[in-house]
Amino acid sequence: MKASDRYDYTSGYVDESYRPGKHDLVMEYYTEPAEGISLRRLCDLIAGESSIGTWTHISTMNPGIAKRLKPHVYHVDEKRGVIKVAYTDELFEWGNMPGILSSVAGNIFGMKAVKHLRLDDIHFPQSIMRKYHGPEGGVPGIRKLTRTKDRPLTGTIVKPKVGLTAEQHAKVAYEAWSGGLDIVKDDENLVSMSFNNFDRRMQLTLKMRDKAEKETGEKKIYLANVTAETLEMLRRAKLVHRLGGEFLMIDILTAGWAGVQSLRDFGHDHKKFLHGHRAMHGAFTRDPKQGISMLAIAKIARLIGIDTLHIGTAAIGKMAGNKDEELAMEHEIEQEHIPEDDRMHILKQDWFHIKPSMAVASGGLHPGLIPDLIKVMGKDIVAQAGGGVHGHPDGTRAGARAMREAVDAAMQGIPLKQYTKTHPALAKAVQKWGC
């Protein structure tokens, strides 16, 4: 009998006595096996397919490889369908996020033995973390850039998403900034259209940013969507840099992690902040039994280097989402076995050299929701409203003013209805949308 035939490389990965070490990448999955497959057998198949295993005995395997590189399924909760797998960092090219995810979030989703599979959480060892820049400025850098300390930042998305010319887009941005907002961003699907060319939009909008800064005495931020094929994306990033823009926006999932890494490398070389839009995330995150959690996506985005990231509004607003998961990104981490007071915002958790990212709350927000949003999510956020600014009865500038007034009221502890008595822009917003 050959040496390789003495080992079953499609089993033997479950070891509940194992304890993850400092060089282990730990994945937490929710899973349900297909009919006729036990959960423990499925654990073996998931661990093997995502690392060194295959469906049968192979002559090229040897005990040395198996001993050094095999993963360990060290936690199996049959009642909840939760398993935890520890992978040695030797299995991965540490600075290659697409390569890492091709292993731990790749073929395993297509196996016949799997009825449902969801990657719920990911924990990176320091060895892998050291290969990534993390955010260029993160929360402290954004606070320094905007000269703000103790309040949420306010922002808007130019609406309609598409259809405005570059000139109209720049005018809307100016109205929002001059009304009091800190941030204006392109929407996820506004790239370079026949009616709104990217280069022209950058020139006009950044010029309007400069005008708004001079008039208000406040720092204003433009999140320019550079999402495109990678080489074109980098060309656009260079243009934003030449025109004096500090922020670049990328649709992190549609561009892909390789694109995010390429843009982050450019940002690192040119001192640029990155805003991450999560367009397409619902295809992965919405089904609680299938896909990849937003929590895991947020961790990956922060590690690579996203400074501001959409995470949802914790059920305040229009978009579907998992309130507990979104609050885990904003307030909690490692929910199991950790006292409530010690739970931490995962975008701010101490990750060695990796700076904290700032959460962006967006999706159906308006001034009347701001006090509840701050109460739930804290002040280290960007409170971002599109229709809730541009839908104001008196237009964009008044809508921006109402957003800023709502933040001021919340930070001063003044009930919104009371504040509306002396702030007419806020009063009209509350009259239209409520509070």
C-alpha positions as CSV (number, residue, x, y, z in Angstrom):
1,M,0.0,0.0,0.0
2,K,1.3,3.4,-0.9
3,A,1.9,5.9,1.9
4,S,-0.8,8.2,0.5
5,D,-3.4,5.4,0.6
6,R,-3.0,5.1,4.4
7,Y,-4.6,8.5,4.9
8,D,-8.1,9.7,4.1
9,Y,-7.7,13.2,2.8
10,T,-11.5,13.7,2.6
11,S,-11.9,13.4,6.4
12,G,-10.2,13.9,9.7
13,Y,-10.4,17.7,9.9
14,V,-12.8,17.9,12.9
15,D,-10.7,18.3,16.0
16,E,-12.7,20.0,18.8
17,S,-9.7,19.8,21.1
18,Y,-7.7,22.1,18.8
19,R,-7.2,25.7,19.9
20,P,-6.4,28.3,17.2
21,G,-2.9,29.8,17.3
22,K,-1.5,33.2,16.5
23,H,-0.8,32.1,12.9
24,D,-4.3,30.8,12.2
25,L,-6.9,32.4,10.0
26,V,-10.2,31.6,11.6
27,M,-13.5,31.4,9.6
28,E,-17.0,31.1,11.1
29,Y,-19.6,29.5,8.9
30,Y,-23.3,28.8,9.1
31,T,-24.1,25.7,7.2
32,E,-26.7,23.1,6.5
33,P,-25.8,19.8,4.9
34,A,-27.7,18.3,1.9
35,E,-30.0,15.4,2.5
36,G,-28.1,12.3,3.6
37,I,-25.0,14.1,4.7
38,S,-24.2,14.6,8.4
39,L,-23.0,18.0,9.6
40,R,-19.6,16.5,10.7
41,R,-19.1,14.9,7.3
42,L,-19.9,18.3,5.8
43,C,-17.3,19.9,8.1
44,D,-14.7,17.6,6.6
45,L,-15.7,18.4,3.1
46,I,-15.7,22.2,3.6
47,A,-12.3,22.2,5.4
48,G,-10.8,19.9,2.8
49,E,-12.1,21.6,-0.3
50,S,-11.0,25.0,1.0
51,S,-7.5,23.8,1.6
52,I,-5.6,20.6,0.7
53,G,-8.4,18.1,0.2
54,T,-10.2,16.7,-2.8
55,W,-12.9,14.1,-3.4
56,T,-10.7,11.0,-3.4
57,H,-7.3,9.6,-2.6
58,I,-4.5,11.1,-4.6
59,S,-1.0,9.8,-5.1
60,T,0.6,13.3,-4.9
61,M,-0.5,13.8,-1.3
62,N,2.0,13.0,1.5
63,P,1.7,12.9,5.3
64,G,4.1,15.8,5.6
65,I,1.7,18.1,3.7
66,A,-1.3,16.8,5.5
67,K,0.3,17.4,9.0
68,R,1.6,20.9,8.2
69,L,-1.2,22.4,6.2
70,K,-4.5,20.7,7.1
71,P,-7.1,23.0,8.7
72,H,-8.9,22.2,12.0
73,V,-12.6,22.3,12.5
74,Y,-12.4,23.1,16.2
75,H,-16.0,24.2,16.9
76,V,-19.2,22.3,15.7
77,D,-22.5,23.6,17.0
78,E,-25.0,21.0,15.6
79,K,-28.0,22.8,17.0
80,R,-27.2,26.2,15.5
81,G,-25.4,24.9,12.4
82,V,-22.3,27.0,13.2
83,I,-18.8,25.7,12.6
84,K,-15.4,27.4,13.1
85,V,-12.4,26.4,11.0
86,A,-8.8,27.4,11.7
87,Y,-6.4,27.6,8.7
88,T,-2.7,28.0,9.1
89,D,-1.4,31.1,7.4
90,E,0.9,29.0,5.3
91,L,-2.0,28.1,3.1
92,F,-2.3,31.6,1.8
93,E,-0.4,34.3,-0.1
94,W,-0.7,36.8,2.7
95,G,-1.0,40.1,0.7
96,N,-3.4,38.6,-1.9
97,M,-7.0,39.0,-0.8
98,P,-8.5,37.5,-3.9
99,G,-6.4,34.4,-3.4
100,I,-7.3,34.1,0.3
101,L,-11.0,34.3,-0.5
102,S,-10.7,31.9,-3.4
103,S,-9.8,29.3,-0.7
104,V,-12.1,30.1,2.2
105,A,-15.0,31.5,0.2
106,G,-14.6,29.7,-3.1
107,N,-15.5,26.2,-4.3
108,I,-17.1,25.3,-1.0
109,F,-20.3,27.3,-2.0
110,G,-20.8,25.0,-5.0
111,M,-20.5,21.6,-3.4
112,K,-23.4,19.2,-3.7
113,A,-23.1,18.3,-0.1
114,V,-24.0,21.8,0.9
115,K,-27.6,22.8,1.2
116,H,-26.9,26.2,2.7
117,L,-23.6,28.0,3.5
118,R,-22.9,31.4,4.8
119,L,-19.5,32.9,5.7
120,D,-20.5,34.8,8.9
121,D,-17.2,36.0,10.3
122,I,-13.4,36.1,9.6
123,H,-10.5,36.7,12.0
124,F,-7.1,37.5,10.5
125,P,-3.8,36.7,12.2
126,Q,-1.3,39.5,12.6
127,S,1.0,37.8,10.1
128,I,-1.6,38.5,7.3
129,M,-2.7,41.9,8.7
130,R,0.9,43.2,8.4
131,K,0.7,42.8,4.6
132,Y,-2.1,45.4,4.3
133,H,-2.0,49.2,4.6
134,G,-5.4,49.6,6.2
135,P,-7.1,53.0,5.9
136,E,-4.8,55.9,4.9
137,G,-6.3,58.3,7.5
138,G,-9.2,56.4,9.1
139,V,-11.3,58.1,11.7
140,P,-8.5,60.3,13.1
141,G,-7.4,61.3,9.6
142,I,-10.9,62.2,8.6
143,R,-11.5,64.2,11.8
144,K,-8.3,66.1,11.1
145,L,-9.1,66.7,7.5
146,T,-12.6,68.0,8.2
147,R,-11.7,69.8,11.4
148,T,-14.5,68.1,13.3
149,K,-14.3,66.4,16.7
150,D,-17.6,65.7,18.5
151,R,-20.3,65.3,16.0
152,P,-21.3,63.0,13.1
153,L,-20.3,64.2,9.7
154,T,-23.2,65.0,7.4
155,G,-23.3,64.0,3.7
156,T,-25.5,63.6,0.7
157,I,-25.5,61.8,-2.6
158,V,-26.2,63.8,-5.7
159,K,-29.7,62.9,-7.0
160,P,-31.0,61.8,-9.3
161,K,-28.4,59.0,-9.4
162,V,-27.9,59.5,-13.2
163,G,-29.3,62.0,-15.6
164,L,-27.7,65.3,-14.6
165,T,-25.1,66.9,-16.7
166,A,-21.7,67.6,-15.2
167,E,-22.7,71.2,-14.8
168,Q,-25.9,70.4,-13.1
169,H,-24.1,67.8,-10.9
170,A,-21.6,70.4,-9.7
171,K,-24.3,72.9,-9.0
172,V,-26.2,70.4,-6.8
173,A,-23.0,69.6,-4.9
174,Y,-22.3,73.3,-4.3
175,E,-25.8,73.8,-2.9
176,A,-25.3,70.9,-0.5
177,W,-22.0,72.1,0.7
178,S,-23.0,75.7,1.1
179,G,-26.1,74.5,3.0
180,G,-23.8,73.0,5.7
181,L,-23.0,69.4,4.6
182,D,-19.5,68.1,5.0
183,I,-19.6,65.5,2.2
184,V,-21.0,65.1,-1.2
185,K,-20.6,61.8,-3.1
186,D,-21.3,60.4,-6.5
187,D,-23.8,57.5,-6.5
188,E,-22.7,53.9,-7.1
189,N,-23.8,53.9,-10.7
190,L,-22.5,57.3,-11.8
191,V,-19.3,56.7,-13.6
192,S,-18.6,58.3,-17.0
193,M,-21.7,58.7,-19.1
194,S,-22.4,60.4,-22.4
195,F,-24.3,63.1,-20.6
196,N,-22.0,63.4,-17.6
197,N,-18.3,62.8,-18.5
198,F,-16.1,61.9,-15.6
199,D,-13.3,64.3,-16.4
200,R,-15.6,67.2,-16.9
201,R,-17.5,66.4,-13.7
202,M,-14.3,66.3,-11.7
203,Q,-13.2,69.6,-12.9
204,L,-16.5,71.4,-12.3
205,T,-17.4,69.7,-9.0
206,L,-14.0,70.2,-7.3
207,K,-14.1,73.8,-8.4
208,M,-17.5,74.2,-6.7
209,R,-16.0,72.5,-3.6
210,D,-13.3,75.2,-3.5
211,K,-15.9,77.9,-3.8
212,A,-18.0,76.4,-1.0
213,E,-15.0,76.2,1.3
214,K,-14.2,79.8,0.8
215,E,-17.7,80.9,1.5
216,T,-18.4,78.7,4.6
217,G,-14.9,78.6,6.1
218,E,-15.4,74.8,6.5
219,K,-13.6,71.9,4.9
220,K,-15.7,70.2,2.2
221,I,-15.2,66.6,0.9
222,Y,-16.1,65.2,-2.5
223,L,-16.2,61.4,-2.9
224,A,-15.4,60.9,-6.6
225,N,-16.5,57.5,-8.0
226,V,-13.6,56.2,-9.9
227,T,-15.0,52.7,-10.3
228,A,-14.0,51.3,-13.7
229,E,-11.7,48.7,-15.3
230,T,-8.5,48.8,-13.2
231,L,-6.3,50.8,-15.5
232,E,-9.0,53.3,-16.3
233,M,-9.8,53.5,-12.6
234,L,-6.2,54.4,-11.8
235,R,-6.2,57.1,-14.6
236,R,-9.3,58.6,-13.0
237,A,-7.7,58.5,-9.6
238,K,-4.7,60.4,-11.0
239,L,-7.0,63.1,-12.4
240,V,-8.7,63.5,-9.0
241,H,-5.3,63.8,-7.4
242,R,-4.2,66.5,-9.9
243,L,-7.3,68.5,-9.3
244,G,-6.8,68.5,-5.5
245,G,-9.3,65.9,-4.5
246,E,-8.6,64.0,-1.2
247,F,-11.1,61.2,-1.5
248,L,-11.6,58.4,-4.1
249,M,-14.7,56.3,-4.1
250,I,-14.9,52.7,-5.3
251,D,-17.7,50.1,-5.5
252,I,-15.8,47.5,-3.6
253,L,-17.7,44.4,-4.6
254,T,-18.4,45.1,-8.3
255,A,-14.8,46.3,-8.8
256,G,-13.5,43.3,-6.9
257,W,-10.9,43.0,-4.1
258,A,-8.0,43.1,-6.6
259,G,-9.3,46.5,-7.8
260,V,-9.7,47.7,-4.2
261,Q,-6.1,46.7,-3.5
262,S,-4.8,48.4,-6.6
263,L,-6.6,51.6,-5.7
264,R,-5.4,51.4,-2.1
265,D,-1.8,51.1,-3.3
266,F,-2.3,54.3,-5.4
267,G,-4.0,56.0,-2.4
268,H,-1.1,55.0,-0.2
269,D,1.4,56.5,-2.6
270,H,-0.6,59.7,-3.0
271,K,-2.1,60.1,0.5
272,K,-5.7,59.6,-0.7
273,F,-8.6,58.4,1.4
274,L,-10.9,55.7,0.1
275,H,-14.7,55.6,0.3
276,G,-16.2,52.1,-0.1
277,H,-19.7,51.7,-1.6
278,R,-21.1,48.2,-1.0
279,A,-23.2,48.0,-4.2
280,M,-24.2,44.4,-5.0
281,H,-23.8,43.4,-1.3
282,G,-27.4,42.2,-1.1
283,A,-26.5,39.3,-3.5
284,F,-24.2,38.0,-0.8
285,T,-25.5,39.3,2.5
286,R,-29.3,39.3,2.4
287,D,-30.1,35.6,2.9
288,P,-29.3,34.7,6.5
289,K,-28.5,31.2,5.5
290,Q,-26.4,31.8,2.3
291,G,-23.6,33.9,1.1
292,I,-21.2,36.2,3.0
293,S,-22.1,38.5,5.9
294,M,-21.7,42.3,5.7
295,L,-19.6,41.9,8.9
296,A,-17.0,39.8,7.0
297,I,-17.1,42.2,4.0
298,A,-16.5,45.1,6.4
299,K,-13.5,43.5,8.0
300,I,-11.9,42.8,4.6
301,A,-12.6,46.3,3.4
302,R,-11.0,47.8,6.5
303,L,-8.0,45.6,6.3
304,I,-7.3,46.5,2.7
305,G,-7.8,50.2,3.4
306,I,-11.3,51.6,3.1
307,D,-11.6,54.8,5.2
308,T,-15.3,55.2,5.1
309,L,-17.7,52.3,4.4
310,H,-21.4,52.0,4.0
311,I,-22.8,49.6,6.6
312,G,-26.5,50.4,6.6
313,T,-28.7,52.3,9.1
314,A,-29.6,49.5,11.7
315,A,-33.2,49.3,10.4
316,I,-33.6,53.1,10.4
317,G,-34.3,54.0,6.8
318,K,-35.3,52.3,3.6
319,M,-32.8,49.5,2.9
320,A,-33.1,46.0,4.1
321,G,-30.5,44.8,6.5
322,N,-29.6,42.9,9.6
323,K,-29.8,45.3,12.5
324,D,-27.7,43.1,14.8
325,E,-25.1,42.6,12.2
326,E,-24.9,46.4,11.4
327,L,-24.6,47.2,15.1
328,A,-21.9,44.6,15.3
329,M,-20.0,46.7,12.8
330,E,-20.8,49.9,14.6
331,H,-20.7,48.8,18.3
332,E,-20.1,45.1,18.8
333,I,-17.6,42.4,17.9
334,E,-17.0,38.8,18.9
335,Q,-20.5,38.6,20.4
336,E,-19.9,35.2,22.0
337,H,-18.1,35.0,25.4
338,I,-17.4,38.7,25.7
339,P,-19.2,41.0,28.3
340,E,-21.5,43.5,26.7
341,D,-19.4,46.5,28.0
342,D,-16.3,45.1,26.3
343,R,-17.9,44.7,22.8
344,M,-16.2,46.9,20.3
345,H,-17.0,48.5,17.0
346,I,-15.3,46.2,14.5
347,L,-14.4,49.1,12.3
348,K,-12.5,50.6,15.3
349,Q,-11.2,47.5,17.0
350,D,-7.5,47.5,17.8
351,W,-5.8,45.9,14.8
352,F,-2.2,46.6,15.4
353,H,-1.1,49.2,12.8
354,I,-4.5,49.3,11.0
355,K,-6.4,52.5,11.6
356,P,-10.1,52.6,12.3
357,S,-12.6,53.1,9.5
358,M,-15.6,55.4,9.7
359,A,-19.1,53.9,9.2
360,V,-21.4,55.6,6.7
361,A,-25.1,55.3,7.5
362,S,-27.2,55.7,4.3
363,G,-30.4,54.6,2.8
364,G,-33.7,56.4,3.3
365,L,-32.4,58.9,5.9
366,H,-33.9,62.3,6.5
367,P,-33.4,65.0,9.2
368,G,-36.2,63.6,11.4
369,L,-34.3,60.3,11.8
370,I,-31.0,61.8,12.8
371,P,-31.5,61.8,16.6
372,D,-32.5,58.1,16.6
373,L,-29.6,57.3,14.3
374,I,-27.0,58.9,16.5
375,K,-28.6,57.3,19.6
376,V,-28.2,53.9,18.0
377,M,-24.9,54.3,16.1
378,G,-23.0,57.0,17.9
379,K,-21.2,60.1,16.6
380,D,-18.3,58.6,14.7
381,I,-20.4,58.1,11.6
382,V,-21.3,59.9,8.4
383,A,-25.0,60.5,8.4
384,Q,-25.8,60.5,4.7
385,A,-29.1,61.4,3.0
386,G,-30.0,61.6,-0.7
387,G,-33.7,62.1,-1.1
388,G,-33.8,63.4,2.5
389,V,-31.8,66.4,1.4
390,H,-32.8,67.0,-2.2
391,G,-36.5,66.3,-1.5
392,H,-36.8,69.2,0.9
393,P,-39.7,71.5,0.0
394,D,-37.2,74.4,-0.4
395,G,-34.6,72.5,-2.3
396,T,-31.1,71.1,-1.8
397,R,-29.6,74.0,0.2
398,A,-32.4,74.0,2.7
399,G,-32.3,70.2,2.9
400,A,-28.6,70.4,3.7
401,R,-29.3,73.0,6.4
402,A,-32.0,70.8,7.9
403,M,-29.6,67.9,8.1
404,R,-27.0,69.9,9.9
405,E,-29.6,71.4,12.2
406,A,-30.8,68.0,13.1
407,V,-27.3,67.0,14.1
408,D,-26.8,70.1,16.1
409,A,-30.0,69.5,18.0
410,A,-29.1,65.9,18.8
411,M,-25.6,66.9,20.0
412,Q,-27.1,69.6,22.2
413,G,-29.7,67.2,23.6
414,I,-32.6,69.3,22.4
415,P,-35.7,67.5,21.2
416,L,-36.1,67.9,17.4
417,K,-39.6,69.4,17.6
418,Q,-38.4,72.0,20.1
419,Y,-35.5,72.9,17.8
420,T,-37.8,73.3,14.8
421,K,-39.4,76.3,16.5
422,T,-36.3,78.4,15.7
423,H,-35.0,76.6,12.7
424,P,-37.3,76.8,9.7
425,A,-35.4,74.5,7.3
426,L,-35.6,71.7,9.9
427,A,-39.2,72.5,10.6
428,K,-40.2,72.0,7.0
429,A,-38.3,68.7,6.8
430,V,-40.0,67.4,9.9
431,Q,-43.4,68.6,8.5
432,K,-42.8,66.6,5.4
433,W,-41.2,63.4,6.7
434,G,-41.9,63.4,10.5
435,C,-39.5,62.6,13.3
